Amino acid sequence: MLVAVGIAAWTMLDGVARWVGVIGGPLALMIVWGTFTVPGDPSRGGGAPVPVSGRTRLVVEFSFFSIGAAALAVATGSVWPAAAFAATVLVHYILSLDRVGWLLTK
């Protein structure tokens, strides 16, 4: 996802904005991803710099993976890699239904 965002920024922007997007886009996503967590989430190390509910965390994750799929479509010029990425994410969440269930109760 982060690489796709960087490549999409490179594709869509010019000049200084290109470099800001290539470096700043993925960096901003990494910061938000690590900041908004559910207290006690065993998959996240248990710490929560900014505690959020499990449902909010799922919205953050869904939003990020959607951004990644859109960026992949822009970066490649095709929806097929984005669809494959989205399918892979879906399989991941199906295989980790225990975590999804846990998040929905928090």
N, C-alpha and C positions, 0 to 999 in steps of 0.2 A: 504494500500500500504506500509506504513512504517513498519508495523508488518511483512508483507511478506518479505520485504527486510532484516529485521533483522533475521528472521527464515532461509531464504536462505543463509545468511552469516554464520549462525551457522552450517547449513548443509554442506556447501561447504568448510569451512576453519577449520584450526586446530590451537591450541596453542594461542599465543598472537594475531595473525592475526584474529582469530575467534572473539575475544572481540573487536578488532578495527573495524571489519566489522559490528558486531552486534550493536555497539554504534555509530560508525562513519558514517556508511552508511545512516541510517535514519536521523542522525543529519545533514549531508551534504545535503541531499535532502530537509530537512526543511529549511535550510539556503537559498538554491538556490530558492526554491518555494516562500519564503517571500521577496527575494531581487529583482528579476526581475519582475516588475509589470508595468501595464499601468497606467499612470497618470490619476486620476479621476475615476478609475474603482470602481463603487459603491459596488461591491461584495468584494473588497479588502480593503475597508476603505478609498480609495481615495489617500493614500500616495504611493509614488514610490521611494524607496531608489535608485534603478537603473532603470530609465525609459526605457521601450521598447515599440515597436509597438504592436498593438493588435494581428497581425499575429504571431509575435515572441512569444507572451504570449501563444497563442494557440499551437504553436510548443513545448514550454516548457511543457505545460499541457499534450499534447499528448505523449511526450517523457516520462514523469513521470508515466503516467498511463500504458504505455507500459512496462516500467521497473517493475512496480508493478505486472502486469499480468505475466511477465516472472518469477519474483521472486516467485509468488504464484505457478506457475507450478513447479519450482524447489523445493520449500518448501514442496509441497504436493506430488510430484512425479506423478502428473496427470494434463492433460490439461483442464479437466472439471471445476475445480474451477477457473482457469485463464479465461476460456471462459465465465463463469458466471460473473466474475468480469468485464470483458471487455463489456459484454452485459449491465450490470448495469451502467457502465460509459457512454455507448452510449445512454441509456435511459435518463440519467441525462442531457446530452448535448441536446437531443431532447426537453426535458422539459424546457431547458433554452436557446432556440433559440434566444430570445431577447438579451441575453448577448453575444452569439456567433456573432450575427449580429452587435452588438455594437463594439465588438472587431475587426471585419473585416473592420470597417470604421475608426478605429484609427491607 
